[in-house]
Amino acid sequence: MSTLLRSPRECASWTWNLEEFAPPGLESALSVAARMSAVLREGELLAPESLEWDWFVDGSGGTGLITRMSLLGPIDDEEVPLRVARSRPVGFPDAQVGSILVVGSGTWIDASGEKRGEHRLVELTVSPDAPGIWAELAVFHDIWGPFDFRGLRHPEVEEQNAPRLAVALQTLDALLGVCAEPGDPTYFGSAQGHGVKAPDELDGRGPDLTDLL
């Protein structure tokens, strides 16, 4: 059983606008997702297990339907776009794929140095929408910053995990040829550079965020 608390909104997120890196389209987006996932797998942050996406119709918006597909091989396998097309809702023959979420597990390191697995440790989203592809990486746990969700310092946890996230983000910037832009702040935190922004302190403690967990 997981020992990590997960926030309902992201603690931090980073977005890459990839109009100049890759053309729009499903196959292109899956290729980007595969290359980004390889970086995250190397850092033990994300081992892809499945894909989830929503469906929308031009001119009328979202359908409210979400499809989940287990991966039988690489994300950019030539069979994946075919499987996606076969899963189009019968009631929406003109529906197109929206944002694609790469779902899987990653490894975090506790205060004693022990590695622990966590489902959806990080979330990678890639969108094939025109005029260009965009991608987002989001985190939902307190292990990446100086304080836990109760506002208590946990330097051993931060030191074991924050640098790993920073290296992955720097590597993704280099891979994609563009620096990530920090996402909008939420109640649970915000991004700064290649890490989670330290919150304001009061008497040596961070904010207690457990009221919304």
LUMTI-676634 format. One record per residue (C-alpha): x, y, z; chain. Coordinates in nm, 2 decimals. Each point is the difference from the previous one (the first is absolute). Example, Ala and Ser with C-alpha at 12.3 -4.5 7.8 and 13.67 -1.06 7.14 Angstrom:
2
{atom {1.23, -0.45, 0.78}, A}
{atom {0.14, 0.34, -0.07}, A}
//
This chain:
213
{atom {0.00, 0.00, 0.00}, A}
{atom {0.13, 0.35, -0.09}, A}
{atom {0.14, 0.21, 0.29}, A}
{atom {-0.02, 0.32, -0.20}, A}
{atom {-0.28, 0.25, 0.02}, A}
{atom {-0.12, 0.12, -0.34}, A}
{atom {-0.14, 0.35, -0.06}, A}
{atom {-0.32, 0.03, -0.22}, A}
{atom {0.17, 0.28, -0.20}, A}
{atom {0.36, 0.01, -0.11}, A}
{atom {0.28, 0.13, 0.23}, A}
{atom {0.18, 0.12, -0.31}, A}
{atom {-0.01, -0.04, -0.38}, A}
{atom {0.21, 0.08, -0.30}, A}
{atom {-0.12, 0.06, -0.36}, A}
{atom {0.19, -0.02, -0.33}, A}
{atom {-0.14, 0.16, -0.31}, A}
{atom {0.13, -0.22, -0.28}, A}
{atom {-0.12, 0.16, -0.32}, A}
{atom {0.35, 0.02, -0.14}, A}
{atom {0.11, -0.34, 0.14}, A}
{atom {-0.27, -0.22, -0.15}, A}
{atom {-0.30, 0.03, -0.24}, A}
{atom {-0.35, -0.04, 0.14}, A}
{atom {-0.17, -0.33, -0.03}, A}
{atom {-0.05, -0.32, 0.20}, A}
{atom {0.30, -0.20, -0.12}, A}
{atom {0.22, 0.30, 0.06}, A}
{atom {-0.13, 0.05, 0.35}, A}
{atom {0.05, -0.37, 0.08}, A}
{atom {0.36, 0.03, -0.12}, A}
{atom {0.06, 0.30, 0.22}, A}
{atom {-0.16, -0.19, 0.30}, A}
{atom {0.22, -0.30, -0.07}, A}
{atom {0.32, 0.22, 0.00}, A}
{atom {-0.10, 0.19, 0.31}, A}
{atom {-0.10, -0.32, 0.18}, A}
{atom {0.34, -0.15, -0.08}, A}
{atom {0.17, 0.29, 0.20}, A}
{atom {-0.24, -0.05, 0.29}, A}
{atom {0.05, -0.38, 0.00}, A}
{atom {0.37, 0.05, 0.01}, A}
{atom {-0.04, 0.21, 0.31}, A}
{atom {-0.24, -0.26, 0.15}, A}
{atom {-0.28, 0.26, 0.01}, A}
{atom {-0.24, -0.16, -0.25}, A}
{atom {-0.03, -0.35, -0.15}, A}
{atom {-0.30, 0.03, -0.24}, A}
{atom {-0.28, -0.26, 0.04}, A}
{atom {-0.29, 0.15, -0.18}, A}
{atom {-0.13, 0.31, -0.18}, A}
{atom {-0.32, 0.20, 0.08}, A}
{atom {-0.16, 0.26, -0.23}, A}
{atom {-0.32, 0.19, -0.04}, A}
{atom {-0.19, 0.05, -0.33}, A}
{atom {-0.13, 0.33, -0.15}, A}
{atom {-0.19, 0.10, -0.31}, A}
{atom {0.10, 0.31, -0.20}, A}
{atom {-0.26, 0.26, 0.04}, A}
{atom {-0.18, -0.16, 0.30}, A}
{atom {0.28, -0.06, 0.25}, A}
{atom {0.06, -0.29, 0.23}, A}
{atom {-0.21, -0.32, 0.00}, A}
{atom {0.04, -0.07, 0.37}, A}
{atom {0.15, -0.34, -0.08}, A}
{atom {0.34, -0.13, 0.10}, A}
{atom {0.18, -0.30, -0.14}, A}
{atom {0.27, -0.20, 0.18}, A}
{atom {0.22, -0.24, -0.19}, A}
{atom {0.26, -0.24, 0.14}, A}
{atom {0.34, 0.02, -0.17}, A}
{atom {0.11, -0.33, -0.16}, A}
{atom {0.33, 0.15, -0.12}, A}
{atom {0.17, 0.33, -0.06}, A}
{atom {-0.22, 0.32, 0.00}, A}
{atom {0.11, 0.07, -0.36}, A}
{atom {-0.06, -0.35, -0.13}, A}
{atom {-0.17, 0.02, -0.34}, A}
{atom {-0.30, -0.20, 0.14}, A}
{atom {-0.09, 0.26, 0.26}, A}
{atom {-0.16, 0.26, -0.23}, A}
{atom {-0.21, -0.28, -0.15}, A}
{atom {-0.12, -0.12, 0.34}, A}
{atom {-0.08, 0.36, 0.09}, A}
{atom {-0.21, 0.04, -0.32}, A}
{atom {-0.19, -0.32, 0.07}, A}
{atom {-0.09, 0.13, 0.34}, A}
{atom {-0.19, 0.31, -0.14}, A}
{atom {-0.35, 0.02, 0.16}, A}
{atom {-0.26, -0.14, -0.23}, A}
{atom {-0.23, 0.29, 0.09}, A}
{atom {0.26, 0.26, -0.11}, A}
{atom {0.14, -0.12, -0.34}, A}
{atom {0.17, 0.34, -0.05}, A}
{atom {0.17, 0.01, 0.34}, A}
{atom {0.37, 0.08, 0.03}, A}
{atom {0.25, -0.08, 0.26}, A}
{atom {0.06, 0.27, 0.26}, A}
{atom {0.27, 0.00, 0.26}, A}
{atom {0.19, -0.33, 0.06}, A}
{atom {0.10, -0.09, 0.35}, A}
{atom {0.28, -0.25, 0.05}, A}
{atom {-0.08, -0.21, 0.30}, A}
{atom {0.26, -0.20, 0.19}, A}
{atom {0.20, -0.04, 0.32}, A}
{atom {0.32, 0.16, 0.12}, A}
{atom {0.24, -0.04, 0.29}, A}
{atom {0.06, 0.24, 0.29}, A}
{atom {0.25, -0.02, 0.28}, A}
{atom {-0.10, 0.03, 0.36}, A}
{atom {0.19, 0.17, 0.29}, A}
{atom {0.20, -0.32, 0.07}, A}
{atom {0.11, -0.04, -0.37}, A}
{atom {-0.24, -0.28, -0.08}, A}
{atom {-0.15, 0.00, -0.35}, A}
{atom {-0.38, -0.03, -0.02}, A}
{atom {-0.23, -0.03, -0.29}, A}
{atom {-0.29, 0.24, -0.05}, A}
{atom {-0.28, -0.02, -0.26}, A}
{atom {-0.02, 0.33, -0.19}, A}
{atom {0.30, 0.15, 0.17}, A}
{atom {0.02, 0.25, -0.29}, A}
{atom {-0.25, 0.06, -0.27}, A}
{atom {0.10, 0.07, -0.36}, A}
{atom {-0.26, 0.14, -0.24}, A}
{atom {0.05, 0.06, -0.37}, A}
{atom {-0.26, 0.17, -0.23}, A}
{atom {0.00, -0.05, -0.38}, A}
{atom {-0.22, 0.31, -0.05}, A}
{atom {0.08, 0.25, -0.27}, A}
{atom {0.17, 0.24, -0.05}, A}
{atom {0.27, -0.21, 0.18}, A}
{atom {0.06, -0.26, 0.26}, A}
{atom {0.04, 0.10, 0.36}, A}
{atom {0.11, -0.22, 0.30}, A}
{atom {-0.04, 0.03, 0.37}, A}
{atom {0.17, -0.17, 0.30}, A}
{atom {-0.18, 0.03, 0.33}, A}
{atom {0.08, -0.12, 0.36}, A}
{atom {-0.25, -0.06, 0.28}, A}
{atom {0.21, -0.10, 0.30}, A}
{atom {0.19, 0.19, 0.27}, A}
{atom {0.33, -0.18, -0.05}, A}
{atom {0.13, 0.26, -0.25}, A}
{atom {0.01, 0.30, 0.24}, A}
{atom {0.14, 0.10, 0.34}, A}
{atom {-0.32, -0.06, 0.20}, A}
{atom {-0.25, -0.29, 0.01}, A}
{atom {-0.37, 0.07, -0.03}, A}
{atom {-0.03, 0.06, 0.38}, A}
{atom {0.26, 0.28, -0.03}, A}
{atom {0.28, -0.19, 0.17}, A}
{atom {0.35, 0.00, -0.15}, A}
{atom {0.12, -0.33, -0.15}, A}
{atom {0.36, 0.08, -0.13}, A}
{atom {0.09, -0.37, -0.04}, A}
{atom {-0.30, -0.06, -0.23}, A}
{atom {0.05, 0.32, -0.20}, A}
{atom {0.38, -0.08, -0.05}, A}
{atom {-0.08, -0.35, -0.13}, A}
{atom {-0.27, 0.11, -0.25}, A}
{atom {0.02, 0.36, -0.10}, A}
{atom {0.33, -0.03, -0.19}, A}
{atom {-0.14, -0.30, -0.20}, A}
{atom {-0.29, 0.21, -0.12}, A}
{atom {0.23, 0.29, -0.08}, A}
{atom {0.22, -0.22, -0.21}, A}
{atom {-0.29, -0.14, -0.19}, A}
{atom {-0.14, 0.34, -0.07}, A}
{atom {0.34, 0.13, -0.12}, A}
{atom {0.03, -0.31, -0.23}, A}
{atom {-0.34, 0.06, -0.14}, A}
{atom {0.08, 0.36, -0.08}, A}
{atom {0.31, -0.11, -0.18}, A}
{atom {-0.19, -0.28, -0.19}, A}
{atom {-0.28, 0.23, -0.11}, A}
{atom {0.22, 0.30, -0.07}, A}
{atom {-0.22, 0.24, 0.20}, A}
{atom {-0.02, 0.09, 0.37}, A}
{atom {-0.31, -0.10, 0.19}, A}
{atom {-0.23, 0.27, 0.12}, A}
{atom {-0.13, -0.03, 0.36}, A}
{atom {-0.37, -0.08, 0.03}, A}
{atom {-0.25, 0.20, 0.19}, A}
{atom {0.03, -0.02, 0.38}, A}
{atom {-0.25, -0.20, 0.20}, A}
{atom {-0.09, -0.02, 0.37}, A}
{atom {0.27, -0.27, 0.03}, A}
{atom {0.29, 0.18, -0.16}, A}
{atom {0.16, 0.12, -0.32}, A}
{atom {0.30, -0.06, -0.22}, A}
{atom {0.32, 0.21, 0.01}, A}
{atom {0.28, -0.08, -0.24}, A}
{atom {0.05, -0.37, 0.00}, A}
{atom {-0.16, -0.06, 0.34}, A}
{atom {-0.28, 0.08, 0.24}, A}
{atom {-0.01, 0.35, 0.13}, A}
{atom {0.07, 0.02, 0.38}, A}
{atom {-0.31, 0.15, 0.17}, A}
{atom {0.00, 0.28, 0.25}, A}
{atom {0.11, -0.11, 0.35}, A}
{atom {-0.15, 0.09, 0.34}, A}
{atom {0.21, -0.09, 0.30}, A}
{atom {0.20, -0.24, -0.21}, A}
{atom {-0.30, -0.19, -0.13}, A}
{atom {-0.17, -0.01, -0.34}, A}
{atom {-0.38, 0.02, -0.05}, A}
{atom {-0.22, -0.29, 0.12}, A}
{atom {-0.18, -0.12, -0.31}, A}
{atom {-0.17, -0.30, 0.15}, A}
{atom {-0.34, 0.17, 0.02}, A}
{atom {-0.05, -0.07, -0.37}, A}
{atom {0.16, -0.34, -0.02}, A}
//
